[in-house]
């Protein structure tokens, strides 16, 4: 297990909170890669408003809430979710059985559960520890809102995952990225100091321009009414800096299309070595 706490430097109203948590066991749950011909522009409709995490480092909970409130293949999202008695029993007392609006309060509760289930020391409250993509995926699974989750270890796998629905990305956040250009492009300056780590829902991909659009949890005053986009080159670089892509299989969604036929032992060994090096293991 690789865990790294990222020191967080915030701006007023623009808080971070994602840490690095990479588990070599995740390699068993690598998302499959579709043929290039199958990769199309996708724009998954978000049914809930842009949220605002305020002064709390709850970006992971906000990203997970966004996933729940966004359509995916064969599934129209709602503005509410229902927690069953079984899900409530698995939530360590965070949730009770019932129906919840997918709002900022839900995002904070999801963040709270993620801090219990992740590998980061401390829980919220009282400690605003921040959390991880794996932590919030575990929380969604415990609540019965996701059946399982996979990980995209390459841009090809990320693009493949986006064909079925939105994903969560965990990245280091340069100081420059607090700002966007007039068209919503998130400014990624490789020489800019790292402000911390951020978790985001990624729900739109333009295959013709290579733009990856994210709804941020910093209210609608940020970016283009709360949205911004990464260029393909910038996102690839950010993911190479111990980034991760978590792909929850939400309850009610079709089973993801299986990946290609099993590769040879030599190919598997090479892929594992490459992935472990990328994870810093």
VENMO-V683601 format. One record per pair of residues at least 24 apart in sequence whose C-alpha atoms are under 10 Angstrom apart, sorted by the first residue. I is the first residue (numbers start at 1). GAP is how many residues later the second one is. If there is no record, write none. Layout:
i={I,I}
gap={GAP,GAP}
This chain:
i={1,1,1,1,1,1,2,2,2,2,3,3,3,3,3,3,4,4,4,5,5,5,5,5,5,5,6,6,6,6,6,6,6,7,7,7,7,8,8,8,8,8,8,8,8,9,9,9,9,9,9,10,10,10,10,10,10,11,11,11,11,12,12,13,13,13,13,13,13,13,13,13,13,14,14,14,14,14,14,14,14,14,14,14,14,15,15,15,15,15,15,15,15,15,15,15,15,15,15,15,16,16,16,16,16,16,16,16,16,16,16,16,16,16,16,16,16,16,17,17,17,17,17,17,17,17,17,17,17,17,17,17,17,17,18,18,18,18,18,18,18,18,18,18,18,18,18,18,18,18,18,18,18,19,19,19,19,19,19,19,19,19,19,19,19,19,19,19,19,19,20,20,20,20,20,20,20,20,20,20,20,20,20,20,20,21,21,21,21,21,21,21,21,21,21,21,21,21,22,22,22,22,22,22,22,22,22,22,22,23,23,23,23,24,24,24,24,24,26,26,26,26,26,26,27,27,27,27,27,27,27,27,28,28,28,29,29,29,29,29,30,30,30,30,30,30,30,30,30,30,31,31,31,31,31,31,31,31,31,31,31,31,31,31,31,31,31,31,32,32,32,32,32,32,32,32,32,32,32,32,32,32,32,33,33,33,33,33,33,33,33,33,33,33,33,33,33,34,34,34,34,34,34,34,34,34,34,34,35,35,35,35,36,36,36,38,38,38,39,39,39,39,39,39,39,39,39,40,40,40,40,40,40,40,40,41,41,41,41,41,41,41,41,41,41,41,42,42,42,42,42,42,42,42,42,42,42,42,43,43,43,43,43,43,43,43,43,43,43,43,43,43,44,44,44,44,44,44,44,44,44,44,44,44,44,44,44,45,45,45,45,45,45,45,45,45,45,46,46,46,46,46,46,46,46,46,46,47,47,47,47,47,47,47,48,48,48,48,48,48,48,49,49,49,49,49,49,49,49,49,50,50,50,50,50,50,50,50,50,50,50,51,51,51,51,51,51,51,51,51,51,51,51,52,52,52,52,52,52,52,52,52,52,53,53,53,53,53,53,53,53,54,54,54,54,55,55,56,56,56,56,56,56,57,57,57,57,57,57,57,57,57,57,58,58,58,58,58,58,58,58,58,58,58,58,58,58,58,58,58,58,59,59,59,59,59,59,59,59,59,59,59,59,59,59,59,59,59,60,60,60,60,60,60,60,60,60,60,60,60,60,60,60,60,60,60,60,60,60,60,60,61,61,61,61,61,61,61,61,61,61,61,61,61,61,61,61,61,61,61,61,61,61,61,61,62,62,62,62,62,62,62,62,62,62,62,62,62,62,62,62,62,63,63,63,63,63,63,63,63,63,63,63,63,63,63,63,63,63,63,64,64,64,64,64,64,64,64,64,64,64,64,64,64,64,64,65,65,65,65,65,65,65,65,65,65,65,65,66,66,66,66,66,66,66,66,66,66,66,66,66,67,67,67,67,67,67,67,67,67,67,67,68,68,68,68,68,68,68,68,69,69,69,70,70,70,70,71,71,71,71,71,72,72,72,72,72,72,72,72,72,72,72,72,73,73,73,73,73,73,73,73,73,74,74,74,74,74,75,75,75,75,75,75,75,76,76,77,78,79,80,81,81,82,82,82,83,83,83,84,84,84,85,85,86,86,86,87,87,87,87,87,87,87,88,88,88,89,89,90,90,90,90,90,91,91,91,91,91,91,91,92,92,92,95,97,104,109,110,110,110,110,110,110,111,111,111,112,112,113,113,113,113,113,114,114,114,114,115,117,130,130,131,131,131,132,132,132,132,132,132,132,133,133,133,133,133,133,133,133,133,133,133,133,134,134,134,134,134,134,134,136,136,136,137,137,137,137,137,138,140,140,140,140,141,141,141,141,144,144,145,145,145,145,145,146,146,146,146,146,146,146,147,147,147,147,147,147,147,148,148,148,148,148,148,149,149,149,149,149,150,150,150,150,150,150,151,151,151,151,151,152,152,152,152,153,153,153,153,153,153,153,153,153,153,153,153,154,154,154,154,154,154,154,155,155,155,155,155,157,157,158,158,158,158,158,159,159,159,160,160,161,161,161,161,161,161,162,162,162,162,162,163,163,163,164,164,164,164,164,164,164,165,165,165,165,165,165,165,165,166,166,166,166,166,166,166,166,166,167,167,167,167,167,167,167,167,167,167,167,168,168,168,168,168,168,168,168,168,168,168,169,169,169,169,169,169,169,169,169,169,169,169,169,169,170,170,170,170,170,170,170,170,170,170,170,170,171,171,171,171,171,171,171,171,171,171,171,171,171,171,171,172,172,172,172,172,172,172,172,172,172,172,173,173,173,173,174,174,177,177,178,178,179,179,179,180,180,180,180,180,180,180,181,181,181,181,182,182,182,183,183,183,183,184,184,184,184,184,184,184,184,184,184,184,185,185,185,185,185,185,185,185,185,185,186,186,186,186,186,186,186,186,186,186,187,187,187,187,187,188,188,188,188,188,188,188,189,190,190,190,197,198,199,199,199,200,201,201,202,202,204,205,205,205,206,206,207,210,211,239,239,240,240,241,241,241,242,242,242,242,243,243,244,244}
gap={24,25,118,278,279,280,117,277,278,279,115,116,117,129,277,278,115,116,238,115,116,124,125,126,191,192,124,166,188,189,190,191,192,187,188,189,190,49,122,165,186,187,188,189,190,164,166,185,186,187,188,45,47,165,168,185,186,44,164,167,184,42,43,39,40,41,42,43,204,205,206,208,209,38,39,40,41,42,43,164,202,203,204,205,208,37,38,39,40,41,42,43,44,163,180,181,182,183,202,203,37,38,39,40,41,42,43,44,114,156,157,179,180,181,182,183,201,202,39,40,41,42,43,44,111,112,113,114,115,153,179,180,181,182,39,40,41,42,111,112,113,114,115,151,152,153,154,155,178,179,180,181,182,41,100,101,110,111,112,113,114,151,152,153,177,178,179,180,223,224,99,100,111,112,113,114,150,151,152,177,178,222,223,224,259,97,98,99,110,111,112,113,114,149,221,222,223,258,97,110,111,112,220,221,222,254,257,258,259,111,253,256,258,248,251,252,255,257,108,123,124,125,126,127,123,124,125,126,244,245,248,249,122,123,244,119,120,121,122,123,119,120,121,122,123,124,127,216,217,229,118,119,120,121,122,123,125,126,127,129,130,214,215,216,225,226,227,228,118,119,120,121,124,125,126,128,129,224,225,226,227,228,229,119,120,121,122,123,124,125,126,127,128,224,225,226,227,122,123,124,125,126,127,129,223,224,225,226,121,125,224,225,120,123,124,121,122,125,117,120,121,122,123,124,166,167,168,119,120,122,123,165,166,167,168,118,121,122,163,164,165,166,167,168,169,170,117,120,121,122,123,124,161,162,163,164,165,170,27,28,29,119,120,122,123,159,160,161,162,163,169,170,26,27,28,29,32,33,118,119,120,121,122,158,159,160,161,24,25,26,27,31,32,120,121,158,159,24,25,26,30,31,32,33,120,157,169,24,29,30,31,32,33,55,29,30,31,32,53,54,55,30,53,54,55,166,168,170,171,177,53,54,165,166,167,168,169,170,175,176,177,51,52,53,54,56,164,165,166,167,168,169,175,51,52,55,164,165,166,167,168,169,174,51,52,54,55,163,164,165,166,50,163,164,165,73,163,52,55,68,72,73,74,51,54,67,71,72,73,74,140,141,142,46,49,50,51,52,53,54,56,57,66,70,71,72,73,74,140,141,159,48,49,52,71,72,73,74,77,111,138,139,140,141,142,157,158,159,47,48,50,51,52,54,55,70,71,72,73,74,75,76,77,108,109,110,138,139,140,141,157,43,44,45,46,47,48,49,50,51,52,53,54,69,70,71,72,74,75,76,78,79,138,139,156,40,41,42,43,44,45,46,47,48,49,74,137,138,139,154,155,156,44,47,48,70,73,104,105,106,107,135,136,137,138,139,151,152,153,154,42,43,46,47,50,69,72,73,75,76,103,104,135,136,137,184,36,37,38,39,41,42,43,45,46,71,75,136,36,37,41,100,101,102,134,135,136,137,149,150,151,98,99,100,101,133,134,135,136,180,181,183,34,72,77,78,98,180,182,183,32,33,34,95,96,131,133,93,94,95,132,182,90,91,92,93,94,95,131,177,178,180,181,182,89,90,91,92,93,180,181,182,183,90,91,178,179,180,89,90,175,176,177,178,179,176,177,175,24,24,26,25,64,61,62,63,60,61,62,59,60,61,58,59,56,57,58,52,53,54,55,56,57,58,54,55,56,53,54,49,51,52,53,54,25,26,48,49,51,52,53,24,25,50,48,46,113,30,25,26,27,29,30,33,24,25,28,24,27,25,26,27,29,30,24,25,26,28,24,25,67,68,66,67,68,37,38,65,66,67,112,114,35,36,37,38,65,66,67,111,112,113,114,115,34,36,110,111,112,113,114,32,110,112,31,109,110,111,112,110,108,109,110,111,107,108,109,110,106,107,103,104,105,106,107,101,102,103,104,105,106,107,101,102,103,104,105,106,108,99,100,101,102,103,107,97,98,99,100,101,95,96,97,98,99,106,93,94,95,96,97,92,93,94,95,86,87,90,91,92,93,118,121,122,123,125,126,82,85,86,90,91,121,124,77,80,81,84,90,88,102,44,86,87,88,89,46,48,53,97,99,84,85,86,87,95,96,40,41,42,43,85,40,41,42,83,85,89,90,91,92,93,37,38,39,82,83,84,85,88,35,36,37,38,39,48,80,81,82,33,34,35,36,37,47,78,79,80,81,82,31,32,33,34,35,46,76,77,78,79,80,29,30,31,32,33,45,66,69,70,74,75,76,77,78,27,28,29,30,31,68,69,72,73,74,75,76,25,26,27,28,29,64,66,67,68,69,70,71,72,73,74,24,25,26,27,66,67,68,69,70,71,72,24,25,26,65,24,64,51,53,44,45,43,44,49,42,43,44,47,48,49,50,42,43,47,48,41,42,46,40,41,45,46,29,30,38,39,40,41,42,43,44,45,46,26,27,28,38,39,42,43,44,45,46,27,28,37,41,42,43,44,45,48,49,41,42,43,44,47,42,43,45,46,47,49,50,45,44,47,48,46,45,44,45,46,45,44,45,27,43,25,24,25,27,25,26,25,25,24,39,40,38,39,37,38,39,35,36,37,38,35,36,34,35}
